[in-house]
């Protein structure tokens, strides 16, 4: 998967190529492990390429239409970045990703959509 991370001005945006592996254990817990890879994908000069990234997602069914989502990760942002930008990214990025997931599960009328089969 190819991703572009929007960094605030005056910093350059970052990009990375991620390979993920999904597993489901005997208790039904789904885990996704992601890692940055460099498969000779052409680098875009407008972005700083991230080569050191690892991230995990875990989805655990708690009840009908209720799922616990956990995430953790590490990334080297490549370059000198002021601490205030690093802290802002660390705080906002997981929240924004979870909000996007939540929005994907909502139908147009605002009623909960059906969970993916693997989480039912």
C-alpha positions as CSV (number, residue, x, y, z in Angstrom):
1,X,0.0,0.0,0.0
2,X,1.3,3.5,-0.8
3,X,0.6,6.3,1.6
4,X,1.3,10.0,1.7
5,X,1.4,11.8,5.1
6,X,0.4,15.5,5.0
7,X,2.9,17.4,7.2
8,X,2.2,21.0,8.2
9,X,4.0,23.9,6.4
10,X,7.0,24.4,6.2
11,X,7.8,20.7,6.5
12,X,7.8,18.4,3.4
13,X,5.1,15.8,3.2
14,X,6.2,12.2,3.7
15,X,5.4,9.0,1.7
16,X,5.9,5.3,2.4
17,X,5.2,1.9,0.9
18,X,3.7,-0.4,3.5
19,X,3.3,-4.2,3.5
20,X,0.7,-5.7,5.9
21,X,-0.1,-9.1,7.2
22,X,-3.4,-9.9,8.7
23,X,-4.1,-12.9,11.1
24,X,-7.1,-14.1,13.1
25,X,-6.5,-16.2,16.2
26,X,-8.6,-18.9,17.8
27,X,-10.5,-16.3,19.9
28,X,-11.4,-14.3,16.8
29,X,-9.0,-11.4,17.5
30,X,-7.8,-9.9,14.2
31,X,-4.3,-8.5,14.1
32,X,-2.7,-6.5,11.3
33,X,1.0,-5.9,11.3
34,X,2.4,-3.3,8.9
35,X,5.9,-2.5,8.0
36,X,7.5,0.0,5.5
37,X,9.2,-1.7,2.6
38,X,11.4,-0.5,-0.2
39,X,10.6,-2.5,-3.3
40,X,12.3,-0.2,-5.7
41,X,9.2,2.0,-5.8
42,X,10.1,5.2,-7.6
43,X,10.6,8.1,-5.1
44,X,8.6,11.3,-5.7
45,X,11.0,14.3,-5.2
46,X,8.1,16.2,-3.6
47,X,8.1,13.9,-0.6
48,X,10.5,12.6,2.0
49,X,10.5,8.8,1.9
50,X,9.9,7.0,5.2
51,X,11.9,3.7,5.3
52,X,11.5,2.9,9.0
53,X,7.9,2.3,10.0
54,X,6.1,-0.5,11.9
55,X,2.5,-0.4,13.1
56,X,0.0,-2.8,14.5
57,X,-3.8,-2.9,14.6
58,X,-5.9,-5.2,16.8
59,X,-9.6,-5.7,16.5
60,X,-11.4,-7.6,19.2
61,X,-15.2,-8.3,19.2
62,X,-16.7,-7.3,22.6
63,X,-20.4,-7.9,21.7
64,X,-23.0,-7.2,19.0
65,X,-21.8,-4.3,16.9
66,X,-19.1,-3.5,19.5
67,X,-15.3,-3.9,18.7
68,X,-12.3,-2.8,20.6
69,X,-9.7,-1.3,18.3
70,X,-6.0,-0.9,19.5
71,X,-3.1,0.5,17.5
72,X,0.5,1.1,18.1
73,X,3.4,2.1,15.9
74,X,6.8,3.5,15.4
75,X,8.1,5.7,12.5
76,X,11.3,7.6,11.9
77,X,10.1,10.9,10.3
78,X,13.5,11.3,8.5
79,X,14.9,14.7,9.1
80,X,15.0,17.3,11.7
81,X,11.5,18.1,12.9
82,X,10.5,20.4,15.7
83,X,9.2,18.6,18.8
84,X,5.9,20.5,18.7
85,X,5.1,19.0,15.2
86,X,6.1,15.5,16.4
87,X,3.9,15.7,19.4
88,X,1.0,17.1,17.3
89,X,1.3,14.2,14.9
90,X,1.6,11.5,17.6
91,X,-1.6,12.8,19.3
92,X,-3.7,13.5,16.2
93,X,-2.8,10.7,13.8
94,X,-4.3,7.7,15.7
95,X,-7.5,9.8,16.6
96,X,-7.9,10.8,12.9
97,X,-7.5,7.2,11.7
98,X,-10.1,5.9,14.2
99,X,-12.5,8.7,13.3
100,X,-12.2,7.7,9.6
101,X,-12.9,4.1,10.5
102,X,-16.0,5.1,12.5
103,X,-17.2,7.3,9.6
104,X,-16.8,4.3,7.2
105,X,-19.1,2.3,9.4
106,X,-21.8,4.9,9.4
107,X,-24.4,4.9,6.7
108,X,-25.7,8.0,5.0
109,X,-28.5,8.4,7.4
110,X,-26.2,8.1,10.4
111,X,-27.3,4.6,11.5
112,X,-24.7,2.0,12.3
113,X,-23.7,-0.1,9.3
114,X,-23.0,-3.8,9.5
115,X,-19.6,-4.8,10.7
116,X,-17.4,-6.8,8.4
117,X,-18.1,-10.5,8.5
118,X,-14.9,-11.3,10.3
119,X,-15.9,-9.1,13.3
120,X,-19.6,-10.2,13.6
